[in-house]
């Protein structure tokens, strides 16, 4: 096993950790079921918003992209 594979394995949480234990660590939080559900919701939000933005004028698109970025980060950073 080379160094890159070993670093990748050490970044993963240990097996058998509960959702609460995973949620306490900043980078392991991404492995929780609730975070992955939020990420799926944000992905769908970007897809549907992108389809709507096709028909908007450019200045409105820029505003919507900024607002959508803020909303996405707020959803993903929310506790619980």
C-alpha positions as CSV (number, residue, x, y, z in Angstrom):
1,X,0.0,0.0,0.0
2,X,1.5,3.4,-1.0
3,X,1.4,6.5,1.1
4,X,-1.5,8.1,-0.7
5,X,-3.8,5.1,0.0
6,X,-2.7,5.0,3.6
7,X,-3.5,8.7,4.1
8,X,-7.0,8.1,2.5
9,X,-7.7,5.3,4.9
10,X,-6.7,7.3,8.0
11,X,-9.1,10.1,7.0
12,X,-12.1,7.7,7.4
13,X,-13.8,7.2,10.7
14,X,-13.3,3.9,12.6
15,X,-16.0,1.3,12.0
16,X,-18.8,1.0,14.5
17,X,-19.0,4.6,15.6
18,X,-22.5,5.9,16.4
19,X,-24.1,8.8,14.6
20,X,-23.5,11.1,17.6
21,X,-19.8,10.3,17.7
22,X,-19.4,10.8,14.0
23,X,-21.2,14.2,14.2
24,X,-18.8,15.5,16.9
25,X,-15.8,15.3,14.5
26,X,-15.8,18.0,11.8
27,X,-14.6,15.9,8.9
28,X,-16.4,12.7,9.9
29,X,-19.7,14.5,10.0
30,X,-19.8,14.1,6.2
31,X,-20.2,10.3,6.8
32,X,-23.4,10.6,8.8
33,X,-26.7,9.6,7.2
34,X,-28.3,13.0,8.1
35,X,-25.5,14.9,6.4
36,X,-25.7,12.8,3.3
37,X,-29.4,13.4,3.2
38,X,-28.8,17.1,3.4
39,X,-26.2,16.9,0.7
40,X,-28.8,15.1,-1.6
41,X,-31.3,17.8,-0.8
42,X,-28.8,20.6,-1.7
43,X,-27.8,18.7,-4.9
44,X,-31.5,18.6,-6.0
45,X,-31.9,22.3,-5.1
46,X,-29.0,23.2,-7.3
47,X,-30.3,21.1,-10.2
48,X,-33.8,22.5,-10.1
49,X,-32.6,26.1,-9.5
50,X,-30.2,25.8,-12.4
51,X,-33.0,24.7,-14.7
52,X,-35.0,27.7,-13.7
53,X,-32.0,30.1,-14.1
54,X,-31.7,29.2,-17.7
55,X,-34.7,31.4,-18.4
56,X,-33.6,34.3,-16.3
57,X,-31.6,37.4,-17.4
58,X,-28.0,37.5,-16.4
59,X,-28.2,40.0,-13.5
60,X,-30.9,38.0,-11.8
61,X,-28.8,34.8,-12.3
62,X,-25.9,36.3,-10.5
63,X,-28.1,37.3,-7.6
64,X,-29.8,33.8,-7.5
65,X,-26.4,32.1,-7.5
66,X,-25.2,34.1,-4.6
67,X,-28.4,33.5,-2.6
68,X,-28.3,29.8,-3.5
69,X,-24.7,29.5,-2.4
70,X,-25.6,31.0,1.0
71,X,-28.7,28.8,1.4
72,X,-26.7,25.6,0.5
73,X,-24.0,26.3,3.0
74,X,-26.6,27.2,5.6
75,X,-28.4,23.8,5.1
76,X,-25.2,21.8,5.2
77,X,-23.8,23.6,8.2
78,X,-27.0,23.3,10.3
79,X,-26.8,21.1,13.3
80,X,-29.4,18.3,13.7
